[in-house]
């Protein structure tokens, strides 16, 4: 009995020691899960980039549906500023011009009447941002600086940058080199395509900057400058009221520029409508017909 007891104890001790013995290395390690496949293998083997570091994104606030607002209000409000032949007054004080025609046609196709809100060149963009009107339709030039603040539609017209000169002061000038002299003064609207063209093509000339609501052509007309750079698709119209004092030294424009409709940022639906509308009116020939009509001097004031 004693031997049997000893045998049983020995068996128990042997089993315990076996249980306490270290497992083989391969049995101790928990198998790692297989890496998940990305579904794409870069054939060039370029290592993945670290996470991008950036500031917190700027999010837009709730957007205004301009087109729906116009239809609910029942009138399209258009911002305009006087400039021939885009926006002018006839002898009865009524607005006429290329931009006026565009505005009336746009309102007609939206299905509402139009209301013109007259403003100045220095205030036309601030007035748009303050919601005094829905859209700028006044021959506004497309520039990178303005595009930071407002959105532009597709071009309504392609204009040229023309040199218009004073007959008395520059009537004998025949070449560009004669305008490119320090004693020659050229009026330009400051900070625009006109100034860039002048500095490129007439680097030696003295520039007369025009700001605010001044008109660059007035400097040439009043004898304060030999010439002015003017952006328009109708240079002869601009000279029509003073053909005895002004002349066009070069028939071809020095450079091209585009004008477009201006609207507040954050409303892609309204921008899409305006671009679709312009594309349609150009395809049916109405837009080009209006450009041709207003590009030639006519007795519009009556």
C-alpha positions in Angstrom: 0.0 0.0 0.0 2.9 2.2 0.8 4.5 1.5 -2.6 1.2 2.3 -4.3 0.9 5.6 -2.5 4.5 6.6 -3.4 3.8 5.7 -7.0 0.8 7.9 -7.1 2.7 10.8 -5.6 5.5 10.4 -8.1 3.0 10.4 -11.0 1.4 13.6 -9.7 4.7 15.3 -9.3 5.8 14.2 -12.7 2.6 15.6 -14.3 3.0 19.0 -12.5 6.6 19.3 -13.6 5.6 18.6 -17.2 2.9 21.2 -17.0 5.3 23.8 -15.6 8.0 23.2 -18.2 8.4 26.0 -20.8 6.6 25.6 -24.1 8.5 25.5 -27.4 9.1 29.0 -28.8 6.7 28.5 -31.7 4.0 27.5 -29.2 4.5 30.5 -26.9 4.0 33.2 -29.6 0.5 34.2 -30.6 0.3 34.2 -34.4 -0.1 37.8 -35.8 -3.0 38.5 -38.1 -2.1 38.8 -41.8 -1.8 42.5 -43.0 -4.9 43.8 -44.7 -4.4 44.3 -48.4 -5.0 47.9 -49.7 -6.2 46.7 -53.0 -3.5 48.7 -54.8 0.1 47.8 -55.3 2.4 50.7 -56.3 4.5 49.3 -59.2 7.2 51.8 -58.4 7.4 50.8 -54.8 7.4 54.4 -53.4 6.9 54.5 -49.7 3.6 55.9 -48.4 3.7 59.6 -47.4 3.1 60.6 -43.8 -0.3 62.2 -42.9 -0.7 65.7 -44.4 -0.2 68.5 -42.0 -2.5 71.5 -42.6 -4.7 74.1 -40.8 -8.3 73.4 -40.0 -10.3 73.8 -43.2 -12.4 76.9 -43.7 -16.0 75.9 -44.1 -18.7 77.9 -45.9 -21.8 79.0 -44.1 -25.3 78.3 -45.4 -25.6 79.4 -49.1 -28.2 81.7 -50.5 -30.1 80.4 -53.5 -30.0 83.6 -55.6 -32.1 82.3 -58.4 -34.9 81.1 -56.1 -34.7 84.4 -54.2 -35.1 86.4 -57.4 -38.1 84.4 -58.5 -39.7 84.7 -55.0 -39.1 88.4 -54.9 -40.4 88.8 -58.4 -37.7 91.1 -59.8 -34.1 90.8 -60.9 -31.9 93.5 -59.5 -28.9 94.5 -61.7 -26.0 96.7 -60.7 -24.8 99.0 -63.4 -22.2 101.8 -63.8 -22.2 104.2 -66.7 -19.7 103.5 -69.5 -20.2 103.7 -73.2 -21.5 101.7 -75.0 -22.4 99.3 -72.1 -24.6 101.6 -69.9 -25.7 105.1 -71.1 -28.7 107.4 -70.7 -30.8 108.5 -73.6 -32.2 112.1 -73.9 -35.2 111.0 -71.7 -32.9 109.6 -69.0 -33.7 106.0 -69.7 -30.8 103.5 -69.6 -29.6 102.0 -72.9 -26.6 100.0 -74.0 -25.2 96.5 -74.5 -25.3 95.6 -70.8 -28.8 97.0 -70.5 -30.0 94.8 -73.3 -28.3 91.8 -71.6 -30.1 92.6 -68.3 -33.5 92.9 -69.9 -33.1 89.6 -71.8 -31.8 87.8 -68.8 -34.8 89.0 -66.6 -37.2 88.0 -69.4 -35.8 84.5 -69.6 -35.9 84.1 -65.8 -39.5 85.3 -65.9 -39.4 88.5 -63.9 -39.0 92.2 -64.6 -35.6 94.0 -64.2 -34.7 96.7 -61.8 -31.5 98.7 -62.5 -29.5 99.9 -59.5 -27.0 102.6 -60.6 -23.7 102.7 -58.8 -20.1 103.7 -59.4 -17.0 101.8 -60.5 -15.5 102.1 -57.0 -18.6 100.8 -55.3 -20.0 98.3 -57.8 -18.3 95.3 -56.1 -18.9 96.4 -52.5 -22.6 97.0 -53.3 -22.9 93.5 -54.8 -21.4 92.0 -51.6 -23.8 94.1 -49.5 -26.7 92.5 -51.5 -27.9 95.8 -53.0 -28.5 93.8 -56.2 -28.2 90.2 -57.5 -25.6 90.5 -60.3 -23.3 93.0 -61.9 -24.0 93.5 -65.6 -22.0 96.5 -66.7 -19.0 95.3 -68.7 -16.9 94.4 -65.7 -13.4 93.3 -66.7 -12.2 89.9 -65.4 -9.1 90.3 -63.2 -7.4 87.9 -60.7 -7.8 90.5 -57.9 -11.5 90.8 -58.5 -11.9 87.0 -58.8 -10.6 86.6 -55.2 -13.7 88.5 -54.0 -16.5 87.7 -56.5 -17.3 85.0 -59.1 -17.3 85.8 -62.8 -19.5 84.2 -65.4 -18.2 83.1 -68.8 -17.3 86.2 -70.9 -20.1 88.4 -72.2 -17.8 90.1 -74.7 -14.1 90.1 -75.6 -12.8 93.6 -75.6 -9.5 95.2 -76.8 -7.1 97.5 -75.0 -6.9 100.5 -77.4 -4.7 103.6 -77.4 -6.8 106.7 -77.9 -4.8 109.9 -78.3 -5.3 113.7 -78.2 -5.1 115.2 -81.7 -3.5 118.4 -80.6 -0.8 116.8 -78.5 0.0 113.6 -80.4 -1.5 114.1 -83.9 1.9 113.8 -85.5 2.7 110.5 -83.8 2.7 107.5 -86.2 4.5 104.7 -84.4 4.5 103.1 -81.0 8.0 104.3 -80.4 6.8 107.9 -80.5 4.5 107.1 -77.6 7.3 105.3 -75.7 9.2 108.4 -74.5 9.5 110.0 -71.0 7.8 113.2 -72.0 4.8 111.4 -73.3 2.0 110.9 -70.7 -0.4 108.0 -71.0 -3.5 107.7 -68.8 -4.4 104.3 -67.4 -6.8 103.0 -64.9 -4.6 102.0 -61.9 -4.2 98.3 -61.1 -5.9 97.0 -64.2 -5.0 95.3 -67.4 -4.5 98.8 -68.9 -1.6 99.6 -66.5 0.1 96.2 -67.2 -0.2 96.7 -71.0 1.2 100.2 -70.7 4.2 99.2 -68.6 5.0 96.4 -71.0 4.6 98.2 -74.3 5.5 101.8 -73.3 8.0 101.3 -70.4 9.6 104.7 -70.9 6.4 106.7 -71.1 5.1 108.6 -68.0 1.9 106.9 -66.7 -0.9 109.0 -65.4 -2.9 106.7 -63.0 -6.7 107.2 -62.8 -8.5 105.9 -59.7 -12.0 105.8 -58.2 -14.7 107.0 -60.5 -12.5 109.0 -62.8 -12.5 108.2 -66.5 -9.1 107.6 -68.1 -10.2 109.1 -71.5 -11.0 112.4 -69.8 -7.3 112.9 -69.1 -6.5 112.7 -72.8 -9.6 114.7 -73.7 -8.7 117.5 -71.3 -5.0 117.7 -72.3 -3.6 116.1 -69.1 -2.2 113.2 -71.1 -1.1 112.6 -74.7 -3.2 109.4 -74.8 -5.2 107.0 -72.8 -5.4 103.2 -72.8 -9.1 102.2 -72.9 -10.6 98.7 -72.7 -13.7 98.4 -75.0 -15.1 96.6 -78.0 -16.3 99.9 -79.5 -13.4 102.5 -79.6 -15.1 104.6 -82.3 -18.1 104.9 -80.1 -16.0 106.3 -77.3 -14.5 108.9 -79.7 -17.8 109.7 -81.3 -18.6 112.6 -79.0 -15.2 114.2 -79.5 -13.9 113.0 -82.8 -12.4 116.5 -83.5 -10.2 116.2 -80.4 -9.4 112.4 -80.3 -8.0 109.9 -82.7 -7.1 106.2 -82.9 -3.4 105.9 -83.8 -3.6 102.1 -84.3 -6.6 100.3 -85.6 -5.7 97.0 -83.9 -5.9 96.6 -80.1 -2.7 96.3 -78.1 -4.2 93.3 -76.2 -7.5 91.6 -75.5 -9.5 91.6 -72.3 -12.7 89.9 -71.2 -15.8 91.3 -69.5 -18.3 89.2 -67.7 -21.2 89.1 -65.2 -20.2 89.4 -61.6 -21.9 87.5 -58.7 -21.4 86.7 -55.1 -19.4 83.6 -54.2 -21.0 80.5 -52.7 -23.9 80.0 -55.2 -22.8 77.5 -57.9 -26.4 77.0 -59.1 -26.8 80.7 -60.1 -23.4 80.7 -61.7 -24.3 77.6 -63.7 -27.6 79.2 -64.8 -25.8 82.4 -66.0 -23.2 80.4 -67.9 -25.9 78.2 -69.5 -27.9 81.3 -70.4 -24.9 83.0 -72.0 -24.0 79.8 -73.9 -27.5 79.5 -75.3 -27.7 83.2 -76.3 -24.3 83.0 -78.1 -25.3 79.8 -79.9 -28.5 81.3 -81.3 -26.6 84.4 -82.4 -28.4 86.9 -80.1 -25.3 87.8 -78.1 -23.0 88.5 -81.1 -25.7 90.5 -82.8 -26.0 92.8 -79.8 -22.2 93.2 -79.8 -22.1 94.2 -83.4 -25.0 96.6 -82.9 -23.4 98.5 -80.1 -19.9 98.4 -81.5 -20.7 100.9 -84.3 -21.5 104.6 -83.6 -25.3 105.2 -83.8 -27.8 107.8 -82.8 -28.7 106.0 -79.6 -29.5 109.1 -77.6 -32.8 109.8 -79.4 
